[in-house]
Each structure stands twice: as structure tokens, then as C-alpha cells.
């Protein structure tokens, strides 16, 4: 099955996250988060990620998006976003994910 990737600027992520979360969680979508056109991070379904990381609620993620992204830039591999204390989506450092999988971006 071909994996579907969608490119979304970090500036739009805060607004689109609730709708995207359901699509990513179901495995129907993977998101490439960009910042001024450069790949910043990935939002991936849990089945695509096998790294250790901390858990952060979706609400906290949306409220503190810049700070959490800076954690990835500082060396964190993965941050798991939770919904009702259950992991639903992974926010992954761009250097920890195989970019060859992203050749076809929507």
C-alpha cells in the first residue's frame, strides 16, 4: 500500500490538527510539517514509529507548538501526542525519519 504524505506549514498545523489527527491515527495520512518551505518534522501514525519519547496532550501541543518543536530541534527523537491519556500520533524529528519515504508529497 502506498503511503500518503501531505505537506502542511507549521503555521497551519495548530488549526488543522484536530481533523488531521483522526486521519493520521487511522493510518490514512502522514504529514510533513514545513517551516518556510523546509521540512521541520513529521506527524505519523503510531505504527510507523518505534522510538522512545515523551507524552504530551494534544491540547498542550497546540498551545505550545513552537516550544515543543524546539524540543525536537534540540535533539528529542519523538514526542507522542495523547488524546484522553492514550497515544494517538507521533511528532517525529526530521533527522530520525527516513526521508526516502517522503518522495511523493501531496
Backbone bond lengths (Angstrom), bond angles and torsions (degrees), N, CA, C in turn:
res aa  C-N    CA-C-N  psi(-1)  N-CA   C-N-CA  omega(-1)  CA-C   N-CA-C  phi
1 X - - - 1.441 - - 1.523 109.44 -
2 X 1.301 116.77 132.37 1.459 122.17 -179.84 1.528 109.22 -77.93
3 X 1.330 115.32 130.39 1.454 120.23 -179.82 1.519 109.33 -81.80
4 X 1.319 115.88 138.45 1.452 121.80 -177.96 1.528 110.01 -100.03
5 X 1.336 116.64 125.34 1.456 122.82 177.89 1.521 109.42 -114.26
6 X 1.315 115.63 143.29 1.459 120.92 177.30 1.524 108.08 -129.79
7 X 1.301 116.90 133.98 1.467 122.46 -179.58 1.530 108.38 -92.15
8 X 1.347 115.47 125.27 1.461 120.92 -179.98 1.526 108.94 -135.40
9 X 1.343 117.42 129.54 1.474 119.92 176.22 1.529 110.84 -65.41
10 X 1.320 115.96 146.06 1.471 120.87 178.59 1.527 110.45 -57.01
11 X 1.317 117.44 -32.62 1.465 121.14 -179.10 1.531 112.22 -64.20
12 X 1.328 118.24 -25.07 1.465 121.87 179.53 1.522 112.65 -96.79
13 X 1.314 116.81 -13.20 1.455 121.06 -174.55 1.520 112.77 -61.26
14 X 1.310 117.18 -40.65 1.461 121.60 -178.22 1.531 111.00 -57.83
15 X 1.316 116.94 -39.39 1.463 121.85 -177.33 1.528 111.58 -79.26
16 X 1.329 117.08 -41.31 1.459 121.46 -173.64 1.528 114.37 -85.76
17 X 1.324 117.68 -9.57 1.457 120.66 -173.25 1.526 115.22 -57.02
18 X 1.336 121.21 -43.73 1.470 118.92 -179.05 1.534 113.44 -57.62
19 X 1.314 117.47 -43.27 1.465 120.69 179.43 1.534 110.50 -71.20
20 X 1.312 116.88 -43.33 1.465 121.00 -178.85 1.526 111.94 -64.40
21 X 1.336 116.65 -35.97 1.456 120.54 -177.70 1.527 111.66 -53.75
22 X 1.299 116.48 -44.89 1.474 120.24 -178.65 1.527 111.50 -65.06
23 X 1.318 117.65 -40.63 1.463 121.25 179.57 1.521 111.43 -68.82
24 X 1.336 116.32 -40.89 1.469 120.41 179.08 1.516 109.94 -68.11
25 X 1.319 116.27 -45.56 1.466 121.40 -179.13 1.525 111.31 -57.66
26 X 1.315 117.34 -36.96 1.461 121.79 179.32 1.527 112.33 -75.93
27 X 1.319 117.35 -10.11 1.457 121.20 179.90 1.518 113.77 85.80
28 X 1.326 117.12 9.34 1.461 121.47 -178.36 1.522 113.29 -85.68
29 X 1.330 117.08 -12.20 1.462 120.25 -173.14 1.519 110.27 -150.71
30 X 1.310 115.98 144.82 1.458 124.21 170.46 1.520 105.85 -126.16
31 X 1.338 117.10 139.00 1.458 120.78 -174.99 1.522 110.41 -113.53
32 X 1.323 114.72 132.51 1.455 122.37 171.70 1.524 105.31 -99.77
33 X 1.328 116.82 113.00 1.462 121.88 179.42 1.522 107.97 -87.43
34 X 1.321 116.22 127.28 1.461 120.15 -178.17 1.528 110.37 -114.96
35 X 1.315 114.52 155.19 1.458 122.08 176.05 1.523 106.62 -134.31
36 X 1.298 117.53 110.77 1.466 123.51 -174.40 1.526 111.31 53.73
37 X 1.329 116.32 42.07 1.454 121.94 175.43 1.516 115.56 85.24
38 X 1.327 118.27 -12.65 1.469 122.40 179.78 1.524 109.79 -94.91
39 X 1.320 117.13 145.15 1.455 120.81 177.89 1.519 108.94 -66.25
40 X 1.338 116.05 125.18 1.461 121.72 -178.20 1.526 111.62 -104.35
41 X 1.323 116.82 -41.98 1.467 121.62 -176.92 1.524 108.23 -168.23
42 X 1.333 114.98 178.19 1.462 121.08 178.73 1.518 109.52 -128.30
43 X 1.317 116.41 144.83 1.457 122.82 168.51 1.519 105.85 -109.03
44 X 1.337 116.71 118.02 1.457 121.32 -171.81 1.516 111.60 -130.13
45 X 1.343 116.41 153.57 1.464 118.98 173.31 1.529 109.47 -68.18
46 X 1.309 116.15 154.84 1.465 120.88 -176.38 1.521 113.00 -58.79
47 X 1.337 117.38 -33.09 1.469 119.58 -178.29 1.527 113.06 -66.52
48 X 1.332 118.36 -15.59 1.468 122.08 178.58 1.524 112.89 -89.28
49 X 1.331 117.17 -8.06 1.458 121.21 -171.84 1.524 110.29 -122.04
50 X 1.333 115.44 134.75 1.461 119.74 176.81 1.530 110.11 -133.06
51 X 1.318 116.33 39.01 1.459 121.83 -177.93 1.516 110.17 -110.19
52 X 1.327 114.88 157.76 1.448 119.39 173.99 1.516 108.64 -81.60
53 X 1.315 115.67 151.05 1.452 119.76 179.32 1.510 110.61 -172.11
54 X 1.313 115.15 172.13 1.453 119.97 179.99 1.529 110.49 -90.33
55 X 1.321 115.68 159.76 1.455 121.75 178.60 1.531 109.82 -102.47
56 X 1.334 115.35 135.39 1.460 122.15 177.25 1.526 107.44 -138.05
57 X 1.329 116.24 137.34 1.464 118.99 179.67 1.525 110.21 -68.14
58 X 1.325 115.38 153.35 1.471 120.26 178.01 1.529 111.28 -58.74
59 X 1.311 116.59 -38.32 1.467 120.25 179.71 1.517 110.79 -63.68
60 X 1.329 116.52 -46.27 1.466 120.21 178.53 1.528 110.52 -63.50
61 X 1.322 116.77 -38.36 1.461 121.06 178.16 1.523 110.98 -60.93
62 X 1.325 116.30 -47.59 1.470 120.09 -179.81 1.519 111.71 -64.94
63 X 1.329 117.00 -38.26 1.467 120.91 -179.01 1.527 112.71 -71.74
64 X 1.330 116.96 -30.81 1.470 121.73 -174.51 1.519 111.95 -124.59
65 X 1.315 117.15 39.50 1.460 122.02 -174.21 1.525 113.12 -55.26
66 X 1.309 117.37 -45.92 1.467 120.26 -177.86 1.522 111.02 -63.85
67 X 1.318 117.27 -45.63 1.461 121.34 179.88 1.529 111.74 -62.22
68 X 1.315 116.73 -41.18 1.470 120.75 -179.03 1.525 110.36 -70.02
69 X 1.321 116.99 -38.61 1.468 119.66 176.15 1.525 109.86 -62.81
70 X 1.331 117.38 -38.21 1.462 121.09 178.00 1.532 111.71 -62.81
71 X 1.333 117.31 -30.44 1.474 120.41 174.67 1.521 110.70 -62.27
72 X 1.337 116.19 -40.44 1.467 119.22 176.86 1.518 110.50 -64.99
73 X 1.314 116.56 -42.25 1.463 120.24 178.50 1.524 110.89 -63.44
74 X 1.330 116.18 -30.01 1.453 121.32 -179.73 1.511 113.94 -78.71
75 X 1.331 117.84 -2.99 1.452 120.06 175.10 1.515 116.35 122.82
76 X 1.328 118.91 -5.72 1.464 119.80 177.13 1.529 108.82 -66.05
77 X 1.320 116.82 137.96 1.466 121.00 -179.37 1.514 112.44 -78.66
78 X 1.326 115.67 -42.09 1.451 119.41 -170.66 1.525 109.80 -156.01
79 X 1.315 115.95 143.15 1.456 122.00 172.88 1.519 106.46 -126.86
80 X 1.322 115.94 122.68 1.457 121.16 -179.57 1.521 109.37 -89.55
81 X 1.326 115.94 128.90 1.452 121.31 177.95 1.522 107.90 -92.33
82 X 1.329 115.35 132.93 1.468 120.11 -176.13 1.519 110.74 -112.70
83 X 1.312 114.54 151.55 1.454 123.54 175.81 1.518 106.01 -132.40
84 X 1.310 117.32 116.22 1.469 122.54 -173.53 1.533 110.94 55.00
85 X 1.328 115.20 45.33 1.474 125.05 176.50 1.519 114.58 64.38
86 X 1.336 116.67 16.88 1.466 121.49 177.91 1.522 108.42 -118.75
87 X 1.334 116.19 132.09 1.467 120.00 178.86 1.520 110.43 -62.42
88 X 1.339 115.40 132.64 1.463 118.95 -179.21 1.528 112.88 -125.20
89 X 1.336 117.79 -34.12 1.458 122.12 -174.84 1.529 108.16 -146.19
90 X 1.335 116.44 150.85 1.455 121.16 177.60 1.527 110.35 -111.31
91 X 1.318 116.65 132.63 1.474 124.24 174.59 1.523 105.04 -102.40
92 X 1.334 116.77 108.92 1.458 121.74 -166.50 1.526 111.75 -112.97
93 X 1.308 115.29 139.74 1.462 123.80 176.42 1.525 109.20 -59.94
94 X 1.322 116.71 135.39 1.470 120.74 -177.43 1.524 112.65 -60.82
95 X 1.315 118.05 -30.72 1.464 120.26 -178.93 1.525 112.59 -80.51
96 X 1.333 117.81 -8.66 1.463 121.24 -178.87 1.534 113.12 -100.83
97 X 1.325 116.42 1.45 1.461 120.55 -178.19 1.518 108.58 -120.60
98 X 1.319 117.66 140.00 1.456 123.08 -177.82 1.523 110.24 -69.22
99 X 1.329 116.74 109.38 1.468 120.93 -177.73 1.517 113.09 -66.82
100 X 1.316 118.12 -19.85 1.468 120.84 178.03 1.530 111.19 -61.06
101 X 1.330 116.37 -25.08 1.467 120.49 178.76 1.517 111.59 -72.30
102 X 1.318 117.31 -14.46 1.453 122.15 -174.34 1.515 113.95 -102.50
103 X 1.289 118.60 19.57 1.455 120.34 -176.07 1.515 113.36 -59.79
104 X 1.328 116.54 -34.37 1.461 119.54 -179.15 1.512 109.63 -107.50
105 X 1.319 117.07 98.19 1.454 122.23 177.55 1.514 109.46 -97.90
106 X 1.308 116.03 141.81 1.464 119.72 175.85 1.498 109.43 -79.37
